Structures are given as C-alpha cells and as structure tokens.
Amino acid sequence: MDGRTMLVLGCVIAGSVWASGGCAVLLFRLRSRRRRSSGSSHTVGDLRLHGPIGLHAAPLRVSTSHAGSLVGLAEADDLEARELLRRGLWSSQPEVRRASVTALGQLACRHEWAVDGLIEALAEQRDTPARVAAQLDRVAPRADARLTPLLGHPSDVVRYHAARLLSRDDGGHRAVPDLTSDPSPHVRSAALSALESNPTGSGLRRAFQLLHDPDPLVRAQACRTASAISGLSAAPLVAPLLADTSWDVREAARAALVGAGSRAVPIVLPLLEDVDSTLRSLAALVLQDVGVVDDLLASGSDPRLLERISEAGGQRLRALAEDRTRRGGALGASHPVAGAGP
C-alpha cells in the first residue's frame, strides 16, 4: 500500500469519526451554553416558513449509537438545533430520519419551523407516514392550513393521513369532501370519516352515493357516516346492506340500525320476509339488539311476531332471549347481546 493510498484511507476514517461524534459534541456544547446563560434561552418566535425546510445538499450522517442525540436536541431547544434537524431529516439513514421526526415533534409545540419540518417529512415520506402524522396530531389544528396542499399529493398514503388530520378543522373540511372520489378506497374512507364531525347536506349525499362503492371498506364507512349525519333517515338505505357480501359492511349496517334504536323497527320488520336468508337473520339480530325480542317474551304479546323473528334469526337467538327472561334480565336497546344470532 503506497503513501497516497494510506493518506486517503486515513482521511476517510477521520471523516467518519468526526461525523459520528458531531451530534454528541453539539449537544454537549448546547447544554453547556444553556447552563452558562443561567436559564436564558433563544427565542425563535412564530417563524412561518410555509415551505420545505430540508437541506438536500448536506444530509447528515451519524452512527446509530449517536442518532438518539438528535432527540436530545429537542430538550436543548437551541436555535442551532434547527439546522442539524433539517439535515437529519434528509439523512440517508432511517434511524437518523426517525430521530429527527421525533425531535421535531417535541419542538413543534413551541416553534412553527418544527411544524413545517413535520409537514415536509410527511410530504416527502422521510419517515413512516403514520409516525409523522402522530406527531402532527399533537399540534392540531395549527398545521391544518399547511396540510391542504397534500390532499393532491401523488401518494395515496399521504392523502389518507392529510384527510384524517384535516378532519378536525372547519377550514380543512372544505377541501376534504372532494376526496370521496379519490382513486384509493383508503382515502375515500378517510374522507367519509372526516365528514362525520362536520355534517352537511352535501356530505350526506356523498355518503349515500358511496353506500354502493365497489370497495367494502368504503361501503362500511359510508354506513357509519350516513347514520352519524342523519340518524334514522339513513336507515332505509342502510338496511339492505345487511345482506352485503362483506362481513364488515354487514356489521356496519347492523350497528347503524341498532344505533337508531326502536325507531328503526318499522324499517327492519319487513326484512324478516325477504328471500335472502342472510338479510332475514341480520334483521332478526337487529330486532333483538334493540330490545324487541326481550319485550315480546316479557309481555307475552304478539307471539306470531316472536315466531317470525325466531325463524329468521335461528333458535339460538330465541333460546338466549328466553334465558335472559328467566333470569329477569331483559337487556333492552342499550345492551345488545354479544354472540347471539345465527
């Protein structure tokens, strides 16, 4: 090995050692400065960047053992931490990016530039989107206005989290309904869920339309959203989904009808005569869960209706109801029986 090669190799090793210890040294220096200043700290103020903060040209590289130092910088809360976290966000090392996101999440409650960093991390998928979204959840709704452009992001994962995060803010709601036509079923479902907390007539119409969506995830959420917005008025459209091919959709329809209580009984009763056995059995289960079966057994009235429900729902449904009656524990509408039904 000649002298030039040894010189180059020595430079590479020295550079690696310097980069690995950089975070730890900076953290020590920041903390020492804070101790010398007797508790004084830098004030960044409300810095609203409204744009990318990543420093693409100089990504940070540190050893895995020093990645945790980035989280320590959040405790230091020094102005110089900003640059290092910007570089860490664009590191090629996943553990460094993850630590940077965690540190930004801790600083976001005090600094707008940290909120901007989290939004960029979500947009550029610098870390797992769910982890970044969890950090943004902590500062809601401050980030909402800056999240709106992400509703048009090319990644359906990013659009999904943006829709979910925007669901808490009235201003954000104005852009979310358009996502009910998104190509991704996950995004359509998230948009439907967002409509629940800000009910409108147009939101209800979209929920009714998506009761027939090709994806069961969306149909199930449409059941929940339509019922949350309009209650009983959604029951006639939700009830047929008791016969859906997806268990998730059938369960969502059942829960929606049970949530409407005894007012849904006139809508559900005709389903006991349907040719579809699944629809008949789920209708009987709804009638049990709203208290109809227990009331008929306790009062002894209308034995023919009780027999129709028993035929549709199966003998197990009636046996359980009779057992409750013997124990004097008619449960009523607010106590559905787990495990009953076919």
Buried (B, 14 or more C-beta within 10 A) or exposed (E): EEEEEEEEEEEEEEEEEEBBBBBBEBBBEBBEBBEEEEEEEBEBEEBEBEEBBBBEEEBBBBBEEBBBBBBBBBBBBBBBBBBBBBBBBBBEBEBBBBBBBBBBBBBBEBBBBBBBBBBBBBBBBBBBBEBBBBBBBEBBBBBBBBBBEBBEBEBBBBBBBBBBBBBBBEEBBEBBBEBBEBEBBBBBBBBBBBBBEBEEEEBBBBBBEBBEBEBBBBBBBBBBBBBBBBBBEBBEBBBBBBBBEBEBBBBBBBBBBBBBBEEBBEBBBEBBEBEEEBBBBBBBBBBBBBBBBBBBBBEEEEEEBBEBBBBBBBEEBBEBBBEBBEEEEBBBBEEBBEEBBB
